[in-house]
């Protein structure tokens, strides 16, 4: 019994001393809004989480799309932003609309979603493709409730 207790204690100490390394695909979040004109009242916020906690950068990116409701982003396994969406468009890490990344909101409210993004909280999700580290699955719902997905 004593041997079992010592063995268990040693295993626990070994496991607790190993640094856990996670994939960092959720390290960067893009929030807020910004427009073509620099305006301190309307700033896109980039939250980045890391081992030390988090930091955020708040500034106008001069992008004519907002992140009012729908919001999803993904980072690489080092935590660097790859792309994000507001439910209407997909933006690259330079905050530019990606090729074929405009018009995700294809429902009845497509025109109203262009400026502010889809008006659904939690309306999009980006997941890494399980068998290919270069592919991502974007799941999203249009404002009128139509489910869609895309592979990027």
BELHU-V637572 format. One line per field, one symbol per residue. ss: DSSP state (A for helix, B for strand, O for the rest). psi: psi as a letter, one per 30 degrees, with the letter a starting at -180 (. if undefined). A space follows every 50 residues. Layout:
ss: ???
psi: ???
This chain:
ss: OAAAAAAAAAAAAAAAAOOOOOOOOOOBBBBBBOOOOOOOOOOBBBBBBB OOBBBBBBBOOOOOOBBOOOOBBBBOOOOOBBBBBOOOBBBBOOOOBBBB BBOOOOOOOAAAAAAAOOOOOOOBBBBBOOOOOOOBBBBBBOOOOOBBBB BO
psi: eeeeeeeeeeeeeeeffkkkjlkhfgfkkklallaekkjffjkkkjkkka ffclllkjlkghkhklhedkkklklaffgkkelllgfelkkafggkklkg gkgejgaegeeffeeflkhkkgflkkkkkegjfgkkkjklklfggkklll k.
